[in-house]
Amino acid sequence: MPHILDLSGAHEALFHLRHLAAGSREYCRRGELHCGDRDYTPGEWAAYQGFLSFLASRSLLSLALNLRVLHDTARTKSLGKGVATDIEEISNSTEQGLGTVLQGDFELTLRESCNKIIHATEFRPEFKESRTGRPVKRYAYWTGQVTALGSQGRANWVVQLDTLRWCDAVDEFFEYSADQVEWY
């Protein structure tokens, strides 16, 4: 019997992660959240940035672990000939533009992106500065990109993931495997 996976919880985590990434800009604009702004204390910015980093990291890690277990299980329990290959192809597909390998020599497949999320020794959401119209007010927001750093053996690696595209690829994998795998 494989690990028991909480797929509805995984879909909930995908939903929350997407909203966190997509809504950060508006949330920060409305709150005029900005690092170093005279009207906004560095402690308040650090609290926002730290909490967002925690939520994004927790969601990505949980999803990556679930997906890896699901992928390994799906390869052994597929219903038809060629389905295991199809599941592998979806996992290996780089068409989704999951992100960019900034350092290292590997393809950033869905499976490999999960490995990098799981084994990262450093994790940084990327923020961007912006400003409103009149009156001009500065703010910074999470772009939905995360940079993960780590090493495999003696080789260091750095990847930048596009969270929204990664969530889309995970969703596609969940949907395809749900119809193609005998889970019981």
Summary of the structure (lengths in Angstrom):
residues: 184
radius of gyration: 18.6
end to end distance: 8.0
largest distance: 63.3
contacts: 552
relative contact order: 0.20
helix: 54%
strand: 22%
